Amino acid sequence: MKKHRAISLIEVLITVAILSGGIVFVFRAFMTSLSAANLSQNIMLASFLAEDKLWQVEQMQKEKITQDNSGVNTITLQNREFNVRYEISSTAAEGPGKLDVTVSWPKDKRSSHSVSFSTYLFP
């Protein structure tokens, strides 16, 4: 006589638990990669905004257009709100001025991310 071996309930439960754990791991990895891609896109947009502000201030100084030594702008790009803050500080009376640009955006209700750039403006 042949013995027929059937799959027991415990084996089925262990298999389901292992597969569920694998699915949860893949889902979490996917969500983490989406979050990292979103942060990377925000950093890229903020860098472009900061570079644009650096260029604007440098051009205004080259063309001898009067401007404030500091300012804040709010810009909305791709349904994201970015705050662009710049400040020009003079190091000497006739010497170069330092230009600091910071772009920030909200992470959640309590915290935010920011990117800062600095350059020197020569008269």
FIMARLO-269714 format. One line per 8 residues: for each residue x, y, z of N, C-alpha, C. Coordinates in nm, 2 decimals. Each point is the difference from the previous one (the first is absolute). Example, Ala and Ser with C-alpha at 12.3 -4.5 7.8 and 13.67 -1.06 7.14 Angstrom:
<rs>
1.32,-0.57,0.78,-0.09,0.12,0.00,0.09,0.12,0.00 | -0.04,0.11,-0.07,0.09,0.11,0.00,-0.08,0.11,0.08
</rs>
This chain:
<rs>
0.08,-0.12,0.00,-0.08,0.12,0.00,0.09,0.13,0.00 | -0.05,0.09,-0.08,0.07,0.13,0.00,-0.05,0.09,0.10 | 0.09,0.08,0.06,-0.05,0.10,0.10,-0.01,0.14,-0.08 | -0.11,0.06,0.01,-0.02,0.13,-0.05,0.03,0.10,0.11 | 0.10,0.09,-0.03,0.03,0.10,0.09,-0.07,0.13,-0.04 | -0.07,0.06,0.09,-0.07,0.13,-0.03,0.07,0.11,0.07 | -0.03,0.12,-0.04,0.06,0.12,0.06,-0.08,0.03,0.12 | 0.08,0.02,0.11,-0.07,0.03,0.13,-0.03,0.15,0.01
-0.09,0.03,0.09,-0.04,0.14,0.02,0.11,0.08,0.05 | 0.09,-0.05,0.08,0.12,0.07,0.05,0.09,0.04,-0.11 | 0.02,-0.09,-0.10,0.09,0.03,-0.11,-0.06,0.11,-0.09 | -0.13,0.00,-0.02,-0.07,0.10,-0.07,0.01,0.14,0.07 | -0.02,0.00,0.13,0.01,0.13,0.08,0.15,0.05,-0.01 | 0.10,-0.08,0.01,0.14,0.04,0.00,0.03,0.06,-0.14 | -0.05,-0.07,-0.10,0.02,0.05,-0.14,-0.06,0.14,-0.02 | -0.13,0.01,0.05,-0.07,0.13,-0.02,0.08,0.11,0.08
0.05,-0.03,0.12,0.07,0.10,0.08,0.13,0.04,-0.07 | 0.07,-0.09,-0.05,0.12,0.03,-0.08,-0.03,0.09,-0.12 | -0.10,-0.04,-0.07,-0.04,0.08,-0.12,-0.05,0.14,0.04 | -0.07,0.01,0.11,-0.05,0.13,0.05,0.12,0.09,0.04 | 0.09,-0.06,0.07,0.12,0.08,0.04,0.08,0.05,-0.12 | 0.01,-0.08,-0.10,0.07,0.05,-0.13,-0.08,0.11,-0.06 | -0.13,-0.01,-0.01,-0.08,0.10,-0.07,0.01,0.13,0.08 | 0.00,-0.01,0.14,0.01,0.12,0.08,0.14,0.07,-0.02
0.10,-0.08,-0.01,0.14,0.05,-0.02,0.01,0.07,-0.14 | -0.06,-0.06,-0.10,0.01,0.07,-0.13,-0.09,0.12,0.00 | -0.11,0.01,0.06,-0.09,0.12,0.01,0.08,0.11,0.07 | 0.06,-0.03,0.11,0.07,0.10,0.08,0.12,0.06,-0.08 | 0.07,-0.09,-0.07,0.11,0.04,-0.08,-0.05,0.10,-0.12 | -0.11,-0.04,-0.05,-0.06,0.08,-0.11,-0.04,0.14,0.06 | -0.06,0.01,0.11,-0.04,0.12,0.06,0.12,0.09,0.04 | 0.10,-0.06,0.05,0.12,0.07,0.03,0.07,0.06,-0.12
0.00,-0.08,-0.11,0.06,0.05,-0.13,-0.09,0.12,-0.05 | -0.13,-0.01,0.01,-0.08,0.11,-0.04,0.02,0.13,0.08 | 0.02,-0.02,0.13,0.03,0.12,0.08,0.13,0.06,-0.03 | 0.10,-0.08,-0.03,0.14,0.04,-0.03,-0.01,0.07,-0.14 | -0.07,-0.05,-0.09,-0.02,0.07,-0.13,-0.06,0.13,0.01 | -0.11,0.01,0.08,-0.06,0.13,0.03,0.09,0.10,0.06 | 0.08,-0.04,0.10,0.09,0.09,0.06,0.11,0.05,-0.10 | 0.05,-0.10,-0.08,0.10,0.04,-0.10,-0.06,0.10,-0.10
-0.12,-0.02,-0.04,-0.07,0.10,-0.09,-0.01,0.14,0.06 | -0.04,0.00,0.13,-0.01,0.13,0.07,0.14,0.07,0.01 | 0.10,-0.08,0.03,0.14,0.06,0.01,0.04,0.05,-0.13 | -0.03,-0.07,-0.11,0.04,0.05,-0.14,-0.08,0.13,-0.03 | -0.13,0.01,0.03,-0.07,0.12,-0.03,0.05,0.11,0.09 | 0.03,-0.02,0.12,0.05,0.10,0.09,0.14,0.05,-0.05 | 0.08,-0.09,-0.04,0.13,0.04,-0.06,-0.01,0.09,-0.12 | -0.10,-0.04,-0.09,-0.02,0.09,-0.12,-0.05,0.14,0.04
-0.09,0.00,0.10,-0.05,0.13,0.05,0.11,0.09,0.06 | 0.09,-0.07,0.08,0.11,0.07,0.06,0.10,0.05,-0.10 | 0.03,-0.08,-0.10,0.09,0.04,-0.11,-0.06,0.12,-0.08 | -0.13,0.00,-0.02,-0.07,0.10,-0.07,0.01,0.13,0.08 | -0.02,0.00,0.13,0.01,0.12,0.09,0.14,0.05,0.00 | 0.10,-0.09,0.01,0.14,0.04,-0.01,0.02,0.08,-0.13 | -0.04,-0.05,-0.11,0.02,0.06,-0.13,-0.07,0.14,0.00 | -0.12,0.00,0.05,-0.08,0.13,-0.01,0.07,0.11,0.08
0.05,-0.03,0.12,0.06,0.10,0.08,0.14,0.04,-0.06 | 0.07,-0.10,-0.05,0.13,0.04,-0.07,-0.02,0.09,-0.12 | -0.11,-0.03,-0.08,-0.03,0.08,-0.12,-0.04,0.14,0.04 | -0.08,0.01,0.11,-0.04,0.13,0.04,0.12,0.09,0.05 | 0.09,-0.07,0.07,0.12,0.07,0.04,0.09,0.04,-0.12 | 0.01,-0.08,-0.09,0.08,0.03,-0.12,-0.06,0.12,-0.08 | -0.13,0.01,-0.01,-0.07,0.10,-0.07,-0.02,0.12,0.09 | 0.05,0.00,0.12,-0.01,0.11,0.10,-0.14,0.04,0.03
-0.09,-0.10,0.01,-0.14,0.02,0.04,0.00,-0.01,0.15 | -0.07,0.10,0.06,0.00,-0.01,0.15,-0.10,-0.11,0.04 | 0.04,-0.06,0.12,-0.08,-0.11,0.05,0.01,0.00,0.15 | -0.09,-0.07,0.06,0.01,-0.02,0.15,0.11,-0.09,0.03 | 0.05,0.01,0.12,0.11,-0.09,0.05,-0.06,-0.14,0.05 | -0.13,-0.01,0.00,-0.06,-0.13,0.04,-0.14,0.00,-0.05 | -0.05,-0.12,-0.01,-0.14,-0.02,-0.05,-0.05,-0.14,0.01 | -0.13,-0.02,0.00,-0.06,-0.13,0.00,-0.11,-0.01,-0.11
0.00,-0.10,-0.07,-0.10,-0.03,-0.11,-0.06,-0.13,0.03 | -0.13,-0.02,-0.03,-0.06,-0.13,0.00,-0.03,-0.04,-0.14 | 0.04,-0.11,-0.04,-0.02,-0.05,-0.14,-0.06,-0.14,0.01 | -0.10,-0.02,-0.09,-0.07,-0.13,-0.01,0.04,-0.06,-0.13 | 0.05,-0.12,0.01,0.04,-0.08,-0.11,-0.05,-0.14,0.01 | -0.07,-0.05,-0.09,-0.05,-0.14,0.00,-0.08,-0.03,0.13 | -0.08,0.09,0.03,-0.09,-0.01,0.12,0.08,0.00,0.13 | 0.13,0.05,0.00,0.08,0.00,0.12,0.03,0.15,0.03
0.00,0.04,0.12,0.03,0.13,0.04,0.14,0.01,0.05 | 0.08,0.09,-0.06,0.14,0.02,0.04,0.02,0.15,0.05 | 0.07,0.02,0.11,0.04,0.13,0.04,0.14,0.03,-0.03 | 0.03,0.10,-0.08,0.13,0.04,-0.04,0.04,0.12,0.08 | 0.11,-0.01,0.08,0.04,0.11,0.08,0.15,0.03,-0.04 | 0.03,0.13,-0.02,0.13,0.04,-0.03,0.05,0.12,0.09 | 0.13,0.00,0.01,0.05,0.11,0.09,0.14,0.04,-0.06 | 0.03,0.13,-0.02,0.13,0.04,-0.04,0.06,0.07,0.12
0.12,-0.04,0.03,0.08,0.06,0.11,0.13,0.05,-0.06 | 0.04,0.12,0.03,0.12,0.06,-0.04,0.11,-0.04,0.09 | 0.12,-0.04,-0.06,0.11,-0.03,0.08,0.09,0.12,0.02 | 0.00,0.09,-0.09,0.08,0.13,0.02,-0.07,0.11,-0.08 | 0.04,0.12,0.02,-0.06,0.11,-0.07,0.00,-0.01,-0.15 | 0.12,-0.03,-0.06,0.01,-0.01,-0.15,0.02,-0.15,-0.04 | 0.00,-0.09,0.10,0.03,-0.14,-0.04,-0.12,-0.08,-0.04 | 0.02,-0.13,-0.01,-0.11,-0.08,-0.05,-0.11,-0.02,0.11
-0.12,-0.02,-0.04,-0.11,-0.03,0.09,-0.03,-0.15,-0.01 | -0.04,-0.05,0.11,-0.04,-0.14,0.00,-0.15,-0.02,-0.02 | -0.04,-0.08,-0.09,-0.14,-0.03,-0.03,-0.03,-0.14,0.05 | -0.10,-0.01,0.09,-0.05,-0.13,0.05,-0.14,-0.01,-0.04 | -0.03,-0.12,-0.06,-0.14,-0.03,-0.05,-0.04,-0.13,0.07 | -0.11,0.00,0.06,-0.06,-0.12,0.06,-0.14,-0.03,-0.05 | -0.02,-0.12,-0.05,-0.13,-0.04,-0.05,-0.06,-0.11,0.10 | -0.11,0.02,0.05,-0.06,-0.09,0.10,-0.14,-0.04,-0.05
-0.04,-0.12,0.04,-0.14,-0.05,-0.03,-0.04,-0.09,0.11 | -0.13,-0.01,0.02,-0.05,-0.07,0.12,0.01,-0.15,-0.02 | 0.04,-0.07,0.10,0.01,-0.15,0.00,-0.14,-0.05,0.05 | -0.04,0.05,0.11,-0.13,-0.02,0.06,-0.04,0.12,0.08 | -0.10,-0.01,0.09,-0.05,0.12,0.07,0.11,0.05,0.10 | 0.09,-0.08,0.05,0.09,0.05,0.10,0.14,0.02,-0.05 | 0.04,-0.05,-0.11,0.14,0.01,-0.05,0.01,0.03,-0.14 | 0.12,0.04,-0.04,0.02,0.04,-0.14,0.14,-0.04,-0.05
0.02,0.00,-0.13,0.13,-0.03,-0.06,0.05,0.13,-0.05 | 0.13,0.01,-0.02,0.06,0.12,-0.06,0.13,-0.03,-0.08 | 0.03,0.09,-0.09,0.13,-0.01,-0.08,0.05,0.14,0.00 | 0.13,0.01,0.03,0.07,0.14,0.01,0.12,0.00,-0.10 | 0.01,0.12,-0.06,0.12,0.02,-0.09,0.05,0.14,0.04 | 0.13,0.02,-0.02,0.07,0.13,0.02,0.10,0.02,-0.11 | 0.01,0.13,-0.03,0.10,0.05,-0.10,0.05,0.14,0.04 | 0.10,0.05,-0.06,0.05,0.13,0.02,-0.03,0.09,-0.12
-0.04,0.12,0.03,-0.03,0.10,-0.11,0.11,0.10,0.00 | 0.06,0.01,-0.11,0.11,0.10,-0.02,-0.05,0.12,-0.07 | 0.04,0.12,0.04,-0.05,0.12,-0.06,0.06,0.02,-0.14
</rs>
